[in-house]
Amino acid sequence: MELSVVGTGYVGLVAGTCFSEIGNKVSCIDINKEKIDSLNNGQVPIFEPGLKELVEKNRMEERLKFSSDYSSVGRSKIVFLAVGTPPQSNGKANLEYLFQAAKDVGENLSDDTVVVIKSTVPVGTHRKVQEVISSVTTKRFAVVNNPEFLREGSAVKDFMEPDRVVVGYSDSFVKDILKELFSPLVSGSQYLEMSNLSAEMTKYAANCFLATKISFINEISRLCDLTGADIEEVREGMATDDRIGGHFLYPGPGYGGSCFPKDVQALVQTGQEYDLPLELIMATESVNEKQKKVMFYKIKDYFKGKLEGKIFTFWGLSFKANTDDVRESSSLVMAELLLSEGARLQVYDPEGAENFMTVIKESAPDLVKGISVCENKDLALQGSNGLIVMTEWGEFRYPSFEKIKMSLETPVIFDARNLFPTEKVLEEGIDYFAIGKKVRGS
Ligand code: NAD
């Protein structure tokens, strides 16, 4: 089948590449010409395990093309819209990129094209996309909502082996086309057909539920810190209940990334439009904002409020492991808090350092001189007053604590991901702070 995918970011590039891998002829379109040029030169602008190899293979086999014009739309049976829907200052989703893409698609459309909204959009958006396209074409088309559930860091695998595919539509002519497209990826009860409105809502409900699970365990971890219970034991005690399950039940420095923070805010805004304050979702967000600062206060307490002139090491900058994405990462909040107190940072991340520096140069230009980017995790430790673990990358999981102790000026670890075995760290003579873990005493 011939397809176009508009927007070649984390979702569009992965979706386009995976659709080509299962035999379709795919054109990925993006207004960012630099991105398209680099893809046409064999570079992949994002880090995602397995993606580079698949892009290369399908480009070579001529099933995958990149372009900044929309000419492929006229030949495509299905056109995906996968552009960004970032938050506005009031939390509402900004739909200007989506509407512009819909207009450009509309101007190039052939009869009987299926336009699929893959971007995360507030409930009811398909009607507006329908209007935008209808205003520029008389061709027959249908608008479908197909929310994406892939996770950065395992996006290719998630796309190729999804738990489920949700397809929202009302025009019957799309039914067989979409089923055919997704049949190599899912079968039977994993393929869920519903109305556009339900599909739009499903995406927000799922993301907000997961974000709530994270805020829930984070809030319990704070109570563990105060009471002496150990969150790791409590977590296990909860996760082994099938009704609860272990996913998204890991305490940490608060959720980040390009989805949870913005989707939580956008759903709250939708609730307000309908005069329904979504109290649980609002609490999810406020718990998360507090959680981002929990480890900072532990560090400040440890140094009795005197952070000026101290040097801290960051292991990890991306919002989670296996991605270079730092959007809304807790490491940005932690960095700004420490730098504002006069501390300096030696940071290391296997993939995210460049993005981190780009973002922080914009958000805190006066503070950026206090940051040194290091080439590896060992260099980042030299002469530092404390190691702060911000991201759960595999290479941080089993370090030599002896080496850490020798490198640090002050032997202390602040583990915002609960990666390390408490006893082992303490035995080495290193002070240890984690999230809700019982470290010493009662
Ligand atoms: P992104 O910012 O990585 O990529 C968006 C791309 O769209 C950019 O390359 C931009 O240049 C391009 N673009 C913008 N306007 C365009 C236009 N008019 N024509 C062509 N290209 C245009 O965004 P993303 O992370 O891939 O997210 C895309 C959507 O998918 C969002 O709605 C997001 O909420 C949703 N989503 C993201 C994830 C994720 O993990 N990143 C997961 C599920 C859903």
Residues whose N, C-alpha, C, O or C-beta is under 5 A from the ligand:
A	BS01	NAD	V6 G7 T8 G9 Y10 V11 G12 I29 D30 I31 N32 A82 V83 G84 T85 Y97 Q100 A101 K118 S119 T120 E148 F149 L150 R151 E152 S258
